[in-house]
């Protein structure tokens, strides 16, 4: 039973990491979700920069111990499942910078869309207004 819990926790953790990376782009389609993305990114930054423990990592460690599985390495989830598996360990800093750039870019696009929506009525604006807004931005 605990092995299933470990698998579910890993899947949830991967979903969270994925949401941190691409959640800003989801907010382009569903703008209100930006208010979920901002705290997710803030939490991820605190984990990386301040070294806070992720509750999902804590849960996985407990579930692994209860299942009799090998412990999660001290470096945590990303170091175990992503670094050296999805990308080379030497690229860790570059990947972090790329993630920051992707998030910043998605937030910039969200801000641009919010301004466009405010100025020209968003989806309800006439085609002429939308073309004019696109030329301005």
N, CA, C and O atoms as a MOPAC input file, in Angstrom:
PM7 MOZYME 1SCF
protein

 N      0.82700 1    -1.19700 1     0.00000 1
 C      0.00000 1     0.00000 1     0.00000 1
 C      0.87000 1     1.26000 1     0.00000 1
 O      0.56100 1     2.22300 1    -0.70100 1
 N      1.95100 1     1.26000 1     0.77800 1
 C      2.82600 1     2.43000 1     0.83500 1
 C      3.58200 1     2.63200 1    -0.47300 1
 O      3.91400 1     3.76300 1    -0.82800 1
 N      3.85700 1     1.53800 1    -1.19700 1
 C      4.50700 1     1.68500 1    -2.49500 1
 C      3.59700 1     2.43500 1    -3.47700 1
 O      4.07400 1     3.23000 1    -4.28600 1
 N      2.31200 1     2.18200 1    -3.40500 1
 C      1.36600 1     2.91500 1    -4.23400 1
 C      1.36900 1     4.39100 1    -3.82600 1
 O      1.31900 1     5.28200 1    -4.67300 1
 N      1.42900 1     4.62900 1    -2.52500 1
 C      1.48000 1     6.01400 1    -2.03200 1
 C      2.71800 1     6.72500 1    -2.57400 1
 O      2.64400 1     7.88600 1    -2.97600 1
 N      3.85500 1     6.03000 1    -2.58400 1
 C      5.08500 1     6.63200 1    -3.12000 1
 C      4.87400 1     7.00800 1    -4.58800 1
 O      5.22600 1     8.11000 1    -5.00800 1
 N      4.30300 1     6.09500 1    -5.35800 1
 C      4.05100 1     6.37400 1    -6.77100 1
 C      3.12400 1     7.57000 1    -6.96700 1
 O      3.36100 1     8.40000 1    -7.84500 1
 N      2.08800 1     7.66100 1    -6.17000 1
 C      1.15300 1     8.78900 1    -6.26900 1
 C      1.82700 1    10.09800 1    -5.85700 1
 O      1.59900 1    11.13800 1    -6.47500 1
 N      2.65000 1    10.04600 1    -4.82300 1
 C      3.35900 1    11.24400 1    -4.37400 1
 C      4.33700 1    11.71500 1    -5.44800 1
 O      4.44100 1    12.91200 1    -5.71400 1
 N      5.05300 1    10.77600 1    -6.06300 1
 C      5.99100 1    11.13200 1    -7.13900 1
 C      5.21900 1    11.76200 1    -8.30300 1
 O      5.66100 1    12.76600 1    -8.86100 1
 N      4.07900 1    11.18700 1    -8.67300 1
 C      3.27200 1    11.74700 1    -9.76400 1
 C      2.78500 1    13.15300 1    -9.41200 1
 O      2.82800 1    14.05400 1   -10.24900 1
 N      2.32700 1    13.33900 1    -8.18700 1
 C      1.86700 1    14.65900 1    -7.74600 1
 C      3.01700 1    15.66000 1    -7.74900 1
 O      2.84500 1    16.81700 1    -8.13300 1
 N      4.18700 1    15.20400 1    -7.31900 1
 C      5.36500 1    16.06800 1    -7.29500 1
 C      5.77100 1    16.47600 1    -8.71500 1
 O      6.08600 1    17.64000 1    -8.96300 1
 N      5.76300 1    15.52700 1    -9.63000 1
 C      6.06400 1    15.85000 1   -11.03400 1
 C      5.04600 1    16.83000 1   -11.60300 1
 O      5.40300 1    17.73900 1   -12.35300 1
 N      3.77700 1    16.64300 1   -11.24400 1
 C      2.73600 1    17.56400 1   -11.70500 1
 C      2.98200 1    18.96800 1   -11.14900 1
 O      2.81200 1    19.95600 1   -11.86300 1
 N      3.37800 1    19.05700 1    -9.89100 1
 C      3.65800 1    20.36500 1    -9.29100 1
 C      4.83000 1    21.03500 1    -9.99900 1
 O      4.75100 1    22.21400 1   -10.34600 1
 N      5.90900 1    20.30200 1   -10.21500 1
 C      7.07300 1    20.86900 1   -10.90500 1
 C      6.67500 1    21.31700 1   -12.31200 1
 O      7.06400 1    22.39800 1   -12.75600 1
 N      5.90800 1    20.49200 1   -13.00400 1
 C      5.43600 1    20.86400 1   -14.33800 1
 C      4.56200 1    22.10400 1   -14.31000 1
 O      4.66800 1    22.96200 1   -15.18500 1
 N      3.69200 1    22.20300 1   -13.30000 1
 C      2.83300 1    23.37200 1   -13.17800 1
 C      3.64900 1    24.63000 1   -12.90300 1
 O      3.33800 1    25.69900 1   -13.42800 1
 N      4.67900 1    24.51000 1   -12.09100 1
 C      5.54600 1    25.66300 1   -11.83300 1
 C      6.14300 1    26.16100 1   -13.15100 1
 O      6.21800 1    27.36800 1   -13.38100 1
 N      6.56000 1    25.24800 1   -14.00300 1
 C      7.20800 1    25.63000 1   -15.26100 1
 C      6.20700 1    26.20200 1   -16.26500 1
 O      6.48500 1    27.23400 1   -16.87600 1
 N      5.06300 1    25.56800 1   -16.45100 1
 C      4.14900 1    25.97400 1   -17.53100 1
 C      2.84000 1    26.60100 1   -17.06500 1
 O      2.00300 1    26.96100 1   -17.89400 1
 N      2.65100 1    26.73700 1   -15.78000 1
 C      1.38700 1    27.27500 1   -15.26400 1
 C      1.06400 1    28.67000 1   -15.75500 1
 O     -0.10800 1    29.01300 1   -15.91200 1
 N      2.08100 1    29.48200 1   -16.00000 1
 C      1.84000 1    30.82200 1   -16.53100 1
 C      1.21000 1    30.77500 1   -17.91200 1
 O      0.39800 1    31.63300 1   -18.25700 1
 N      1.58100 1    29.77800 1   -18.70100 1
 C      0.98000 1    29.63800 1   -20.02800 1
 C     -0.46400 1    29.15300 1   -19.92200 1
 O     -1.30600 1    29.52100 1   -20.74200 1
 N     -0.75000 1    28.33100 1   -18.91800 1
 C     -2.14000 1    27.93300 1   -18.68400 1
 C     -2.97900 1    29.15100 1   -18.31700 1
 O     -4.15600 1    29.23100 1   -18.66700 1
 N     -2.36800 1    30.09300 1   -17.61200 1
 C     -3.07500 1    31.31300 1   -17.21900 1
 C     -3.39800 1    32.19800 1   -18.41900 1
 O     -4.27100 1    33.06100 1   -18.32600 1
 N     -2.72700 1    32.00500 1   -19.51500 1
 C     -3.09800 1    32.73900 1   -20.72100 1
 C     -4.48100 1    32.29800 1   -21.20000 1
 O     -5.26200 1    33.10600 1   -21.70300 1
 N     -4.76800 1    31.02100 1   -21.03900 1
 C     -6.08600 1    30.49000 1   -21.43500 1
 C     -7.12000 1    30.70500 1   -20.33500 1
 O     -8.27000 1    31.04600 1   -20.61100 1
 N     -6.70300 1    30.50300 1   -19.09100 1
 C     -7.58300 1    30.65600 1   -17.93300 1
 C     -6.94900 1    31.67400 1   -16.98700 1
 O     -6.27100 1    31.28800 1   -16.03500 1
 N     -7.15700 1    32.95700 1   -17.23300 1
 C     -6.43700 1    34.01900 1   -16.51800 1
 C     -6.52900 1    33.95700 1   -14.99400 1
 O     -5.57300 1    34.33300 1   -14.31600 1
 N     -7.62000 1    33.50800 1   -14.45100 1
 C     -7.74000 1    33.47400 1   -12.98900 1
 C     -6.78800 1    32.47500 1   -12.34200 1
 O     -6.52700 1    32.55800 1   -11.14200 1
 N     -6.27300 1    31.54300 1   -13.11700 1
 C     -5.35300 1    30.56200 1   -12.54200 1
 C     -3.98800 1    31.15600 1   -12.21300 1
 O     -3.16500 1    30.50600 1   -11.56800 1
 N     -3.74300 1    32.39400 1   -12.65500 1
 C     -2.46800 1    33.03000 1   -12.30100 1
 C     -2.35400 1    33.15000 1   -10.79000 1
 O     -1.25000 1    33.13400 1   -10.24600 1
 N     -3.48700 1    33.26900 1   -10.10900 1
 C     -3.47200 1    33.39500 1    -8.64600 1
 C     -3.14600 1    32.07200 1    -7.97100 1
 O     -2.87800 1    32.05500 1    -6.77000 1
 N     -3.16000 1    30.98400 1    -8.68900 1
 C     -2.64700 1    29.70400 1    -8.18700 1
 C     -1.16400 1    29.56100 1    -8.53600 1
 O     -0.37900 1    28.99200 1    -7.77700 1
 N     -0.80800 1    30.09000 1    -9.69800 1
 C      0.56000 1    29.94900 1   -10.16800 1
 C      1.53500 1    30.78700 1    -9.34100 1
 O      2.64200 1    30.33600 1    -9.04800 1
 N      1.14200 1    31.98000 1    -8.97100 1
 C      2.03500 1    32.86000 1    -8.21000 1
 C      2.49300 1    32.20500 1    -6.90300 1
 O      3.69700 1    32.18300 1    -6.64500 1
 N      1.59400 1    31.66800 1    -6.06300 1
 C      2.09300 1    31.01700 1    -4.84600 1
 C      2.88300 1    29.74100 1    -5.13000 1
 O      3.80400 1    29.41000 1    -4.38400 1
 N      2.53700 1    29.02100 1    -6.19700 1
 C      3.29700 1    27.81300 1    -6.54200 1
 C      4.73700 1    28.17400 1    -6.88800 1
 O      5.67600 1    27.52300 1    -6.42800 1
 N      4.90400 1    29.21200 1    -7.69700 1
 C      6.25500 1    29.65300 1    -8.07100 1
 C      6.98700 1    30.19900 1    -6.85300 1
 O      8.17200 1    29.92700 1    -6.66100 1
 N      6.28100 1    30.96800 1    -6.03200 1
 C      6.90500 1    31.51000 1    -4.81900 1
 C      7.41200 1    30.38000 1    -3.92900 1
 O      8.53100 1    30.43800 1    -3.41700 1
 N      6.59300 1    29.36400 1    -3.74900 1
 C      6.99400 1    28.22500 1    -2.92400 1
 C      8.20900 1    27.51500 1    -3.53900 1
 O      9.14700 1    27.16200 1    -2.82400 1
 N      8.19500 1    27.31000 1    -4.83900 1
 C      9.31800 1    26.64600 1    -5.50600 1
 C     10.60100 1    27.45400 1    -5.34900 1
 O     11.66900 1    26.88900 1    -5.11300 1
 N     10.49800 1    28.76800 1    -5.47900 1
 C     11.68300 1    29.61700 1    -5.31100 1
 C     12.20800 1    29.51100 1    -3.88200 1
 O     13.41700 1    29.41600 1    -3.67300 1
 N     11.31400 1    29.52600 1    -2.90600 1
 C     11.74000 1    29.39800 1    -1.50700 1
 C     12.42100 1    28.05100 1    -1.24600 1
 O     13.38200 1    27.97500 1    -0.48200 1
 N     11.92600 1    27.01100 1    -1.87300 1
 C     12.54100 1    25.69300 1    -1.71700 1
 C     13.96800 1    25.70900 1    -2.25700 1
 O     14.89000 1    25.19900 1    -1.62100 1
 N     14.13900 1    26.30400 1    -3.44700 1
 C     15.45500 1    26.31000 1    -4.08900 1
 C     16.40400 1    27.29900 1    -3.41000 1
 O     17.54300 1    26.95600 1    -3.09200 1
 N     15.92700 1    28.52900 1    -3.19000 1
 C     16.80600 1    29.58800 1    -2.69800 1
 C     17.04200 1    29.49500 1    -1.19300 1
 O     18.17800 1    29.59800 1    -0.73200 1
 N     15.97300 1    29.30100 1    -0.43400 1
 C     16.09400 1    29.29800 1     1.03000 1
 C     16.30200 1    27.90000 1     1.59600 1
 O     16.52600 1    27.74000 1     2.79600 1
 N     16.22700 1    26.89600 1     0.74400 1
 C     16.44600 1    25.52600 1     1.20900 1
 C     15.31700 1    24.97800 1     2.07000 1
 O     15.54300 1    24.09100 1     2.89300 1
 N     14.09700 1    25.49800 1     1.88800 1
 C     12.95900 1    24.98200 1     2.64700 1
 C     12.65600 1    23.55700 1     2.20200 1
 O     12.91700 1    23.17900 1     1.06000 1
 N     12.11000 1    22.78500 1     3.10900 1
 C     11.71900 1    21.41700 1     2.77700 1
 C     10.35900 1    21.42800 1     2.09900 1
 O      9.42600 1    22.08800 1     2.55500 1
 N     10.26300 1    20.69300 1     1.01100 1
 C      8.99600 1    20.54900 1     0.31500 1
 C      8.15400 1    19.51200 1     1.05200 1
 O      8.66000 1    18.43700 1     1.37400 1
 N      6.89300 1    19.80200 1     1.32400 1
 C      6.05600 1    18.81800 1     2.01100 1
 C      5.88100 1    17.52300 1     1.22200 1
 O      5.70900 1    16.45700 1     1.81300 1
 N      5.92400 1    17.60600 1    -0.11000 1
 C      5.81400 1    16.37900 1    -0.91000 1
 C      7.05600 1    15.50900 1    -0.75800 1
 O      6.95500 1    14.28200 1    -0.75400 1
 N      8.22000 1    16.12800 1    -0.63400 1
 C      9.44800 1    15.36500 1    -0.39900 1
 C      9.37600 1    14.69900 1     0.97400 1
 O      9.74100 1    13.53500 1     1.13400 1
 N      8.90500 1    15.44900 1     1.94600 1
 C      8.74200 1    14.90000 1     3.29900 1
 C      7.80300 1    13.69900 1     3.26700 1
 O      8.10000 1    12.66300 1     3.86400 1
 N      6.66600 1    13.83000 1     2.57100 1
 C      5.71400 1    12.71700 1     2.46500 1
 C      6.32700 1    11.51300 1     1.76800 1
 O      6.13700 1    10.37400 1     2.19300 1
 N      7.05800 1    11.77200 1     0.70300 1
 C      7.67300 1    10.65000 1    -0.00400 1
 C      8.67500 1     9.92900 1     0.87800 1
 O      8.73400 1     8.69900 1     0.87700 1
 N      9.45300 1    10.67600 1     1.62300 1
 C     10.42000 1    10.03900 1     2.53200 1
 C      9.71200 1     9.13800 1     3.53300 1
 O     10.15600 1     8.01500 1     3.77200 1
 N      8.62200 1     9.60900 1     4.11900 1
 C      7.86500 1     8.80800 1     5.09700 1
 C      7.26200 1     7.57300 1     4.43500 1
 O      7.31500 1     6.47700 1     4.99200 1
 N      6.69200 1     7.75100 1     3.25200 1
 C      6.06400 1     6.62000 1     2.55700 1
 C      7.11200 1     5.59300 1     2.13800 1
 O      6.85800 1     4.39200 1     2.22000 1
 N      8.28100 1     6.04100 1     1.69100 1
 C      9.35800 1     5.11500 1     1.31800 1
 C      9.80700 1     4.30400 1     2.52200 1
 O     10.00900 1     3.09300 1     2.43300 1
 N      9.95900 1     4.98400 1     3.64300 1
 C     10.37900 1     4.27600 1     4.86200 1
 C      9.33100 1     3.24400 1     5.26000 1
 O      9.68200 1     2.11300 1     5.59700 1
 N      8.06000 1     3.60900 1     5.22900 1
 C      6.98500 1     2.68200 1     5.60000 1
 C      6.87400 1     1.51700 1     4.62600 1
 O      6.46200 1     0.42400 1     5.01400 1
 N      7.24200 1     1.74200 1     3.35100 1
 C      7.17000 1     0.68500 1     2.33500 1
 C      8.41400 1    -0.18800 1     2.32800 1
 O      8.46000 1    -1.18900 1     1.61300 1
 N      9.43500 1     0.17900 1     3.12000 1
 C     10.68000 1    -0.58000 1     3.13000 1
 C     11.52900 1    -0.32500 1     1.89500 1
 O     12.37700 1    -1.14600 1     1.54300 1
 N     11.30900 1     0.79500 1     1.24300 1
 C     12.06700 1     1.14800 1     0.04400 1
 C     13.33000 1     1.91100 1     0.43400 1
 O     13.45400 1     2.40400 1     1.55500 1
 N     14.26200 1     1.99800 1    -0.50900 1
 C     15.47800 1     2.78000 1    -0.28300 1
 C     15.09100 1     4.23300 1    -0.02900 1
 O     14.15500 1     4.74300 1    -0.64400 1
 N     15.79700 1     4.89200 1     0.86400 1
 C     15.43600 1     6.28400 1     1.16400 1
 C     15.72800 1     7.22200 1    -0.00500 1
 O     16.59100 1     6.96100 1    -0.84300 1
 N     14.98900 1     8.30300 1    -0.02800 1
 C     15.23400 1     9.36600 1    -0.99500 1
 C     16.54400 1    10.03800 1    -0.60700 1
 O     16.75500 1    10.31000 1     0.57500 1
 N     17.43000 1    10.31400 1    -1.55500 1
 C     18.70300 1    10.95400 1    -1.21400 1
 C     18.47700 1    12.30200 1    -0.52000 1
 O     17.42700 1    12.92200 1    -0.69300 1
 N     19.45400 1    12.75100 1     0.25700 1
 C     19.30500 1    14.01000 1     0.99800 1
 C     19.04300 1    15.22500 1     0.10400 1
 O     18.42600 1    16.19300 1     0.54700 1
 N     19.50700 1    15.18300 1    -1.15200 1
 C     19.30700 1    16.31500 1    -2.05000 1
 C     17.84900 1    16.49800 1    -2.46000 1
 O     17.47100 1    17.57800 1    -2.91400 1
 N     17.03400 1    15.47700 1    -2.31100 1
 C     15.61300 1    15.61400 1    -2.55900 1
 C     15.12100 1    15.12200 1    -3.90200 1
 O     15.82100 1    14.43400 1    -4.64500 1
 N     13.89700 1    15.49900 1    -4.17800 1
 C     13.14400 1    14.99900 1    -5.31900 1
 C     13.78700 1    15.33000 1    -6.65900 1
 O     14.03700 1    14.43400 1    -7.46500 1
 N     14.05400 1    16.59900 1    -6.90100 1
 C     14.58900 1    17.00600 1    -8.20600 1
 C     15.94300 1    16.35700 1    -8.46100 1
 O     16.21100 1    15.87500 1    -9.56200 1
 N     16.79100 1    16.34900 1    -7.43900 1
 C     18.11300 1    15.73600 1    -7.59200 1
 C     17.99800 1    14.24300 1    -7.89700 1
 O     18.81300 1    13.69800 1    -8.64100 1
 N     16.99000 1    13.58100 1    -7.32700 1
 C     16.84100 1    12.13800 1    -7.50800 1
 C     16.16200 1    11.76600 1    -8.83200 1
 O     16.61500 1    10.86200 1    -9.53400 1
 N     15.07500 1    12.47000 1    -9.16500 1
 C     14.26000 1    12.06600 1   -10.30700 1
 C     14.56300 1    12.81900 1   -11.60500 1
 O     14.30900 1    12.29400 1   -12.68900 1
 N     15.10000 1    14.03700 1   -11.51300 1
 C     15.27300 1    14.83700 1   -12.71900 1
 C     16.73700 1    15.07700 1   -13.08300 1
 O     17.14400 1    14.82400 1   -14.21600 1
 N     17.52700 1    15.56400 1   -12.12500 1
 C     18.93400 1    15.86300 1   -12.40300 1
 C     19.67800 1    14.56500 1   -12.67900 1
 O     19.63400 1    13.62900 1   -11.88000 1
 N     20.34900 1    14.51800 1   -13.79300 1
 C     21.08000 1    13.31600 1   -14.17700 1
 C     20.21300 1    12.29200 1   -14.88800 1
 O     20.72000 1    11.30900 1   -15.42600 1
 N     18.90000 1    12.52200 1   -14.89200 1
 C     17.97300 1    11.62100 1   -15.58100 1
 C     17.37100 1    12.33700 1   -16.79000 1
 O     17.46500 1    11.84500 1   -17.91500 1
 N     16.76000 1    13.48700 1   -16.56100 1
 C     16.14100 1    14.26000 1   -17.63300 1
 C     17.17000 1    15.19000 1   -18.27400 1
 O     17.11900 1    15.43800 1   -19.47900 1
 N     18.08900 1    15.69500 1   -17.48200 1
 C     19.15400 1    16.57900 1   -17.96800 1
 C     20.42600 1    16.26800 1   -17.18500 1
 O     20.35100 1    15.81500 1   -16.04300 1
 N     21.59200 1    16.50500 1   -17.78400 1
 C     22.85200 1    16.22100 1   -17.08800 1
 C     23.00000 1    17.07300 1   -15.83000 1
 O     22.54700 1    18.21700 1   -15.78700 1
 N     23.62800 1    16.51400 1   -14.82300 1
 C     23.81700 1    17.22300 1   -13.55400 1
 C     24.56200 1    18.53700 1   -13.75400 1
 O     24.31400 1    19.50100 1   -13.02900 1
 N     25.45700 1    18.59200 1   -14.70900 1
 C     26.22500 1    19.82000 1   -14.96500 1
 C     25.33200 1    20.95300 1   -15.48300 1
 O     25.73600 1    22.11600 1   -15.46700 1
 N     24.13900 1    20.62400 1   -15.93500 1
 C     23.22900 1    21.63100 1   -16.47400 1
 C     22.26500 1    22.17700 1   -15.42300 1
 O     21.39700 1    22.98200 1   -15.75900 1
 N     22.38900 1    21.76900 1   -14.17800 1
 C     21.40800 1    22.12800 1   -13.14500 1
 C     21.18400 1    23.63300 1   -13.06000 1
 O     20.03900 1    24.08400 1   -13.03200 1
 N     22.24800 1    24.40800 1   -13.01800 1
 C     22.09600 1    25.86600 1   -12.92500 1
 C     21.45200 1    26.42100 1   -14.18400 1
 O     20.58900 1    27.29500 1   -14.10600 1
 N     21.86200 1    25.92400 1   -15.33700 1
 C     21.27000 1    26.38600 1   -16.60000 1
 C     19.77700 1    26.05100 1   -16.66200 1
 O     18.98300 1    26.84200 1   -17.17100 1
 N     19.40100 1    24.89500 1   -16.15300 1
 C     17.98900 1    24.51300 1   -16.14500 1
 C     17.21100 1    25.44700 1   -15.21600 1
 O     16.10800 1    25.87400 1   -15.55700 1
 N     17.76600 1    25.76600 1   -14.05800 1
 C     17.09500 1    26.69500 1   -13.14400 1
 C     16.91000 1    28.06000 1   -13.80000 1
 O     15.84500 1    28.66700 1   -13.68600 1
 N     17.94000 1    28.54000 1   -14.48300 1
 C     17.84500 1    29.82700 1   -15.18200 1
 C     16.79300 1    29.75100 1   -16.28800 1
 O     16.01600 1    30.68800 1   -16.47100 1
 N     16.76800 1    28.65100 1   -17.01700 1
 C     15.77800 1    28.47900 1   -18.08700 1
 C     14.36300 1    28.45400 1   -17.51500 1
 O     13.45000 1    29.03400 1   -18.10300 1
 N     14.17200 1    27.79600 1   -16.38700 1
 C     12.84800 1    27.75800 1   -15.76100 1
 C     12.42500 1    29.16300 1   -15.34600 1
 O     11.28100 1    29.56100 1   -15.56700 1
 N     13.34200 1    29.91100 1   -14.74700 1
 C     13.02800 1    31.29500 1   -14.37000 1
 C     12.65400 1    32.10100 1   -15.61200 1
 O     11.70400 1    32.88300 1   -15.57600 1
 N     13.38400 1    31.92000 1   -16.70300 1
 C     13.09100 1    32.64800 1   -17.94600 1
 C     11.71900 1    32.26100 1   -18.50200 1
 O     10.97300 1    33.12500 1   -18.96300 1
 N     11.38900 1    30.99500 1   -18.46300 1
 C     10.08400 1    30.53000 1   -18.96900 1
 C      8.96100 1    31.11400 1   -18.11700 1
 O      7.96800 1    31.60900 1   -18.65000 1
 N      9.11600 1    31.05800 1   -16.80400 1
 C      8.08600 1    31.60600 1   -15.91200 1
 C      7.95400 1    33.11300 1   -16.12600 1
 O      6.84300 1    33.62900 1   -16.25500 1
 N      9.08500 1    33.81800 1   -16.16200 1
 C      9.04400 1    35.27000 1   -16.37100 1
 C      8.40000 1    35.60700 1   -17.71700 1
 O      7.61000 1    36.54600 1   -17.81200 1
 N      8.73200 1    34.85100 1   -18.73900 1
 C      8.12900 1    35.07800 1   -20.05400 1
 C      6.63400 1    34.84100 1   -20.04700 1
 O      5.87800 1    35.60900 1   -20.64300 1
 N      6.20500 1    33.79400 1   -19.38400 1
 C      4.76400 1    33.51300 1   -19.33200 1
 C      4.03800 1    34.59300 1   -18.54000 1
 O      2.92800 1    34.98500 1   -18.90100 1
 N      4.65600 1    35.07800 1   -17.46400 1
 C      4.02300 1    36.14600 1   -16.68400 1
 C      3.97700 1    37.44100 1   -17.48300 1
 O      3.01100 1    38.19700 1   -17.38700 1
 N      5.01200 1    37.69900 1   -18.26600 1
 C      5.01500 1    38.88600 1   -19.11400 1
 C      3.85800 1    38.80800 1   -20.11300 1
 O      3.13800 1    39.78600 1   -20.32000 1
 N      3.68800 1    37.63700 1   -20.72800 1
 C      2.58000 1    37.45600 1   -21.67100 1
 C      1.22700 1    37.62300 1   -20.97500 1
 O      0.30500 1    38.21200 1   -21.53800 1
 N      1.11400 1    37.10700 1   -19.75200 1
 C     -0.13500 1    37.26900 1   -18.99400 1
 C     -0.40900 1    38.74500 1   -18.71900 1
 O     -1.54500 1    39.20500 1   -18.83800 1
 N      0.63700 1    39.48200 1   -18.35200 1
 C      0.47600 1    40.91000 1   -18.11800 1
 C      0.06200 1    41.63700 1   -19.38100 1
 O     -0.80200 1    42.51300 1   -19.34800 1
 N      0.67200 1    41.27700 1   -20.48200 1
 C      0.31900 1    41.88800 1   -21.76900 1
 C     -1.13500 1    41.59400 1   -22.12400 1
 O     -1.85500 1    42.48000 1   -22.58400 1
 N     -1.56300 1    40.36600 1   -21.91500 1
 C     -2.95300 1    40.00300 1   -22.19900 1
 C     -3.91400 1    40.74400 1   -21.27600 1
 O     -4.98500 1    41.16700 1   -21.71200 1
 N     -3.54800 1    40.90500 1   -20.01500 1
 C     -4.41100 1    41.63200 1   -19.07700 1
 C     -4.56800 1    43.08300 1   -19.51400 1
 O     -5.66400 1    43.64200 1   -19.45600 1
 N     -3.46600 1    43.69100 1   -19.95200 1
 C     -3.54600 1    45.07500 1   -20.44900 1
 C     -4.40300 1    45.16000 1   -21.70200 1
 O     -5.21600 1    46.07400 1   -21.85000 1
 N     -4.21900 1    44.21700 1   -22.58800 1
 C     -5.00900 1    44.19300 1   -23.82600 1
 C     -6.49300 1    44.03200 1   -23.50100 1
 O     -7.34900 1    44.70000 1   -24.08100 1
 N     -6.77100 1    43.14800 1   -22.57900 1
 C     -8.16100 1    42.91700 1   -22.18200 1
 C     -8.75800 1    44.18200 1   -21.57600 1
 O     -9.89700 1    44.54100 1   -21.87200 1
 N     -7.99400 1    44.84600 1   -20.73700 1
 C     -8.47700 1    46.06900 1   -20.09100 1
 C     -8.71200 1    47.17300 1   -21.12100 1
 O     -9.70800 1    47.89400 1   -21.04800 1
 N     -7.79300 1    47.30400 1   -22.07800 1
 C     -7.89700 1    48.39500 1   -23.05700 1
 C     -8.95000 1    48.14700 1   -24.12300 1
 O     -9.66800 1    49.06400 1   -24.52400 1
 N     -9.04000 1    46.90700 1   -24.58000 1
 C     -9.85300 1    46.63500 1   -25.76000 1
 C    -10.96200 1    45.61700 1   -25.54000 1
 O    -11.54100 1    45.12600 1   -26.50800 1
 N    -11.26100 1    45.30100 1   -24.33400 1
 C    -12.36700 1    44.39500 1   -24.06800 1
 C    -12.08400 1    42.93300 1   -24.32200 1
 O    -13.01800 1    42.13400 1   -24.39300 1
 N    -10.83600 1    42.55900 1   -24.46100 1
 C    -10.44800 1    41.15000 1   -24.58200 1
 C    -11.11300 1    40.43500 1   -25.72100 1
 O    -11.07900 1    40.90700 1   -26.85800 1
 N    -11.71400 1    39.31300 1   -25.44100 1
 C    -12.31300 1    38.46800 1   -26.47500 1
 C    -13.54000 1    39.11000 1   -27.11200 1
 O    -13.93700 1    38.74700 1   -28.22000 1
 N    -14.13500 1    40.06100 1   -26.40900 1
 C    -15.34800 1    40.68800 1   -26.92100 1
 C    -15.04700 1    41.91800 1   -27.77200 1
 O    -15.96300 1    42.56200 1   -28.28300 1
 N    -13.78800 1    42.23900 1   -27.92200 1
 C    -13.41400 1    43.40500 1   -28.72000 1
 C    -13.63200 1    43.10000 1   -30.20000 1
 O    -13.59500 1    41.94800 1   -30.63300 1
 N    -13.85500 1    44.14600 1   -30.94200 1
 C    -14.03400 1    43.96600 1   -32.37800 1
 C    -12.70800 1    43.53800 1   -33.00000 1
 O    -11.64200 1    43.71900 1   -32.41200 1
 N    -12.79400 1    42.97800 1   -34.17500 1
 C    -11.57700 1    42.54600 1   -34.87400 1
 C    -10.65900 1    43.72600 1   -35.14000 1
 O     -9.43900 1    43.58300 1   -35.07000 1
 N    -11.21900 1    44.88200 1   -35.44200 1
 C    -10.39900 1    46.07200 1   -35.68600 1
 C     -9.63400 1    46.47300 1   -34.43000 1
 O     -8.45700 1    46.82700 1   -34.51000 1
 N    -10.28600 1    46.42300 1   -33.27800 1
 C     -9.61100 1    46.75200 1   -32.02300 1
 C     -8.49100 1    45.75800 1   -31.73000 1
 O     -7.40700 1    46.14600 1   -31.29600 1
 N     -8.75700 1    44.47800 1   -31.96900 1
 C     -7.72600 1    43.46500 1   -31.71400 1
 C     -6.52200 1    43.66900 1   -32.62000 1
 O     -5.38400 1    43.55400 1   -32.16500 1
 N     -6.75300 1    43.97300 1   -33.91200 1
 C     -5.63300 1    44.21300 1   -34.82800 1
 C     -4.84500 1    45.43400 1   -34.39500 1
 O     -3.61500 1    45.43700 1   -34.44500 1
 N     -5.54700 1    46.46800 1   -33.97100 1
 C     -4.87600 1    47.69000 1   -33.50600 1
 C     -4.04300 1    47.37600 1   -32.25600 1
 O     -2.90900 1    47.83900 1   -32.13400 1
 N     -4.60000 1    46.59500 1   -31.33500 1
 C     -3.87600 1    46.25000 1   -30.11600 1
 C     -2.63500 1    45.43400 1   -30.44100 1
 O     -1.58800 1    45.62900 1   -29.82400 1
 N     -2.73900 1    44.53000 1   -31.39400 1
 C     -1.59800 1    43.69900 1   -31.77100 1
 C     -0.47400 1    44.54800 1   -32.37200 1
 O      0.70300 1    44.26800 1   -32.14600 1
 N     -0.83300 1    45.57900 1   -33.13200 1
 C      0.19100 1    46.46000 1   -33.69500 1
 C      0.87200 1    47.25300 1   -32.58900 1
 O      2.07000 1    47.52300 1   -32.67000 1
 N      0.11800 1    47.63100 1   -31.54800 1
 C      0.69900 1    48.39800 1   -30.45000 1
 C      1.63500 1    47.55000 1   -29.60500 1
 O      2.65300 1    48.03700 1   -29.11400 1
 N      1.28600 1    46.28100 1   -29.43700 1
 C      2.07900 1    45.41200 1   -28.56400 1
 C      3.00100 1    44.61600 1   -29.43000 1
 O      3.77700 1    43.80500 1   -28.92400 1

